[in-house]
Amino acid sequence: MTTPQKNGPEKTGSEKNDNTKPAIVILMPTALALARRIAEAVGGDVHAAASRVEGADQTFDDVKSHVRALFSAGRPILAIMASGALIRLLAPLLTDKQSEPPVLCVSEDGASIVPLLGGHHGANDMARSLAEALDAHAAITTTGDLRFGVALDAPPEGYVLANPEQAKTVMAELVAGASVRLVGNADWLTASRLAFHDEGKVTLTVTDQRRTAGPLELVYHPKTLVLGMGCERHASVEEAIALAQQALDISGLAAQSLAAVASIDVKADEAAIHAVAKHFGVAARFFPAERLEQERPRLQNPSDVVFAEVGCHGVAEGAALAVAGSDGALVLPKIKSKGVTAALGRSAQPINIKETSLGRARGTLFVVGIGPGSDGWRSPEVSRMVAASSDLVGYSLYLDLLGSLAEGKTRHDFDLGKEEARVVHAMELAGEGKTVALVCSGDAGIYAMATLVFELLDKGGISAGAQRIEVQVSPGISALQAAAARIGAPLGHDFCTISLSDLLTPWEHIQRRVKAAGEGDFVIAFYNPVSMKRRTQLAYARDQLLTYRPADTPVILATNLGRPGETVRVVPLVGLNVDDVDMLTVVIVGSSESRTVKTGDGKTWVYTPRGYSGKAGTAMQKDA
């Protein structure tokens, strides 16, 4: 079942991280309601002092270290606190104006919003949009915005300032009354309140050509260029980058004007194409052969050989023209090296590569383990991956455990028992160019979905598009780790895991493994110990292990770990009752060396000694 929710914008390339998600920082519970309104308006998370506020998305113990960590990571910060306090917190980190993320201070009544830092890096725009949402006042103080209606050191999306180091000098001249000579054209400049004159002292140049700025000149490169590329399978990365650079050198065009690298969809998993895109810091986009063949009338070097191989008469030229659009044109026809081809196209306007008509991104599948479910046991990497995803696929309970992290995503809920359908669906979504998180409990690679992902890649059963996706697997805290941590250190020596489910593994194989683990005296974590219909396997394992280890061997029964209703008990092996175990329980059976110890507070702990105690020199050998 698919549940559509508000979809965020597509994430591409370097956008696939959580660094652009605003953090709304509060210190008092009275600010929570306002923080929630702000978070909804800007698409952010509420970060709150753990000792004072309940119900936040993330909590912190020390405001100074947390705010500084957010700033260092490039996260936009909106703090409901005194501006002086926030300034003092961040003052030691202020070094480079060009790299500072937006930092805004919001008054406790929500009436005033003050951009403190990063005004030309999104803070001013964020303040204006937030002020509109809250019916508040945005206190913009930057001179360029106020006097000229434009931030020359922060051009709008689609333009790059080639020499930002000269912006301060130029702005000083403008503030002093200098007029402006405009070379080239850009609507955002002509619509400003700058004083334009053919003999202006200051020059603003808009060009996709390479240019060295003169005195009192700012050079803006519009994102109008696209690099079309084709290549042999497993082409050299170095060769591809060299040919791409050669294309720019021949044409005299600026790399800053590149908006994308484009190719045919069968190259969506080609390392050389993605290496070129990464080299220039742009997105990679891919088209089916049918779409590229539509560009045949505009090709300068059509090839029947290429058509016979991939179904279109030109990959490099066709892809460049497909992105450049009907009003665009080739500015550099196809050039080639041993195993790579390249061509350059130019659009009449800056290219918005997020438009769906401009090809597909290579889809990404994040296979994530969210641990037992609690926020505190979910890794930051997993949280970043989920936040960067447009679609979430998983068992409904696992998706519910994500809480607010799932907001703004399209959910694809599956019941238990539909594992293969779940994984295929996730891979096919990614094959459509989406960024998908396949959500697993515990660790994604331990009795979970990561294995099936690679089995499908190996054996087939998915579309060609799904075969070319990018896959990243991120670990989570497994049930055996969580149970062990709750009860002490039962996994201190050699251990193994065994699933008692015979749905996918023949029972005779499970029996053999239980016997081998018993003979080897391993601590054993039993997954899937029972089900509604399957009640005999755990009893078999108990009786088998009693032939190898003492009757009082400690057994840990851990249920609902990290979630409401959590219980962790210790029973002797001889007293293990199958009726005390359900499908949400992990069972850890100690080895013959496992011990229990009771502390002064009355709690019983379980540990399995490794032999450190009493042995000279072991402190230096001990595993970290």
Rosetta blueprint (number, residue, H / E / L):
1 M L
2 T E
3 T E
4 P L
5 Q L
6 K L
7 N L
8 G L
9 P L
10 E L
11 K L
12 T L
13 G H
14 S H
15 E H
16 K L
17 N L
18 D L
19 N L
20 T L
21 K L
22 P L
23 A E
24 I E
25 V E
26 I E
27 L L
28 M L
29 P H
30 T H
31 A H
32 L H
33 A H
34 L H
35 A H
36 R H
37 R H
38 I H
39 A H
40 E H
41 A H
42 V H
43 G L
44 G L
45 D E
46 V E
47 H E
48 A E
49 A E
50 A L
51 S L
52 R L
53 V L
54 E L
55 G L
56 A L
57 D L
58 Q E
59 T E
60 F E
61 D L
62 D L
63 V H
64 K H
65 S H
66 H H
67 V H
68 R H
69 A H
70 L H
71 F H
72 S H
73 A L
74 G L
75 R L
76 P L
77 I E
78 L E
79 A E
80 I L
81 M L
82 A L
83 S H
84 G H
85 A H
86 L H
87 I H
88 R H
89 L H
90 L H
91 A H
92 P H
93 L H
94 L L
95 T L
96 D L
97 K H
98 Q H
99 S H
100 E L
101 P L
102 P L
103 V E
104 L E
105 C E
106 V E
107 S L
108 E L
109 D L
110 G L
111 A L
112 S E
113 I E
114 V E
115 P E
116 L E
117 L E
118 G L
119 G H
120 H H
121 H H
122 G L
123 A H
124 N H
125 D H
126 M H
127 A H
128 R H
129 S H
130 L H
131 A H
132 E H
133 A H
134 L H
135 D L
136 A L
137 H E
138 A E
139 A L
140 I L
141 T L
142 T L
143 T H
144 G H
145 D H
146 L H
147 R H
148 F H
149 G L
150 V L
151 A L
152 L L
153 D L
154 A L
155 P L
156 P L
157 E L
158 G L
159 Y E
160 V E
161 L E
162 A L
163 N L
164 P H
165 E H
166 Q H
167 A H
168 K H
169 T H
170 V H
171 M H
172 A H
173 E H
174 L H
175 V H
176 A L
177 G L
178 A L
179 S L
180 V E
181 R E
182 L E
183 V E
184 G L
185 N L
186 A L
187 D H
188 W H
189 L H
190 T H
191 A L
192 S L
193 R L
194 L L
195 A L
196 F E
197 H L
198 D L
199 E L
200 G L
201 K L
202 V E
203 T E
204 L E
205 T E
206 V E
207 T L
208 D L
209 Q E
210 R L
211 R L
212 T L
213 A L
214 G L
215 P L
216 L L
217 E E
218 L E
219 V E
220 Y E
221 H E
222 P E
223 K L
224 T L
225 L E
226 V E
227 L E
228 G E
229 M E
230 G E
231 C E
232 E L
233 R L
234 H L
235 A L
236 S L
237 V H
238 E H
239 E H
240 A H
241 I H
242 A H
243 L H
244 A H
245 Q H
246 Q H
247 A H
248 L H
249 D H
250 I H
251 S H
252 G L
253 L E
254 A L
255 A H
256 Q H
257 S H
258 L E
259 A E
260 A E
261 V E
262 A E
263 S E
264 I E
265 D H
266 V H
267 K H
268 A L
269 D L
270 E L
271 A H
272 A H
273 I H
274 H H
275 A H
276 V H
277 A H
278 K H
279 H H
280 F H
281 G L
282 V L
283 A E
284 A E
285 R E
286 F E
287 F E
288 P L
289 A H
290 E H
291 R H
292 L H
293 E H
294 Q L
295 E L
296 R H
297 P H
298 R H
299 L L
300 Q L
301 N L
302 P L
303 S L
304 D H
305 V H
306 V H
307 F H
308 A H
309 E H
310 V H
311 G L
312 C L
313 H L
314 G L
315 V L
316 A H
317 E H
318 G H
319 A H
320 A H
321 L H
322 A H
323 V H
324 A H
325 G L
326 S L
327 D L
328 G L
329 A E
330 L E
331 V E
332 L E
333 P E
334 K E
335 I E
336 K E
337 S L
338 K L
339 G L
340 V E
341 T E
342 A E
343 A E
344 L E
345 G E
346 R E
347 S L
348 A L
349 Q L
350 P L
351 I L
352 N L
353 I L
354 K L
355 E L
356 T L
357 S L
358 L L
359 G L
360 R E
361 A L
362 R L
363 G L
364 T E
365 L E
366 F E
367 V E
368 V E
369 G E
370 I L
371 G E
372 P L
373 G L
374 S L
375 D H
376 G H
377 W H
378 R L
379 S L
380 P H
381 E H
382 V H
383 S H
384 R H
385 M H
386 V H
387 A H
388 A H
389 S L
390 S L
391 D E
392 L E
393 V E
394 G E
395 Y E
396 S H
397 L H
398 Y H
399 L H
400 D H
401 L L
402 L L
403 G H
404 S H
405 L H
406 A H
407 E L
408 G L
409 K L
410 T E
411 R E
412 H E
413 D E
414 F E
415 D L
416 L L
417 G L
418 K L
419 E H
420 E H
421 A H
422 R H
423 V H
424 V H
425 H H
426 A H
427 M H
428 E H
429 L H
430 A H
431 G H
432 E L
433 G L
434 K L
435 T E
436 V E
437 A E
438 L E
439 V E
440 C E
441 S L
442 G E
443 D L
444 A L
445 G L
446 I L
447 Y L
448 A L
449 M L
450 A H
451 T H
452 L H
453 V H
454 F H
455 E H
456 L H
457 L H
458 D H
459 K H
460 G L
461 G L
462 I L
463 S L
464 A H
465 G H
466 A H
467 Q H
468 R L
469 I L
470 E E
471 V E
472 Q E
473 V E
474 S E
475 P L
476 G L
477 I L
478 S L
479 A H
480 L H
481 Q H
482 A H
483 A H
484 A H
485 A H
486 R H
487 I H
488 G E
489 A E
490 P L
491 L L
492 G L
493 H L
494 D L
495 F E
496 C E
497 T E
498 I E
499 S E
500 L L
501 S L
502 D L
503 L L
504 L L
505 T L
506 P L
507 W H
508 E H
509 H H
510 I H
511 Q H
512 R H
513 R H
514 V H
515 K H
516 A H
517 A H
518 G H
519 E H
520 G L
521 D L
522 F L
523 V E
524 I E
525 A E
526 F E
527 Y E
528 N L
529 P L
530 V L
531 S L
532 M L
533 K L
534 R L
535 R L
536 T L
537 Q H
538 L H
539 A H
540 Y H
541 A H
542 R H
543 D H
544 Q H
545 L H
546 L L
547 T L
548 Y L
549 R L
550 P L
551 A L
552 D L
553 T L
554 P E
555 V E
556 I E
557 L E
558 A E
559 T E
560 N L
561 L L
562 G L
563 R L
564 P L
565 G L
566 E L
567 T E
568 V E
569 R E
570 V E
571 V E
572 P E
573 L H
574 V H
575 G H
576 L L
577 N L
578 V H
579 D H
580 D H
581 V L
582 D L
583 M L
584 L L
585 T E
586 V E
587 V E
588 I E
589 V E
590 G L
591 S L
592 S L
593 E L
594 S L
595 R E
596 T E
597 V E
598 K E
599 T L
600 G L
601 D L
602 G L
603 K L
604 T E
605 W E
606 V E
607 Y E
608 T L
609 P L
610 R L
611 G L
612 Y L
613 S L
614 G L
615 K L
616 A L
617 G L
618 T H
619 A H
620 M H
621 Q H
622 K L
623 D L
624 A L
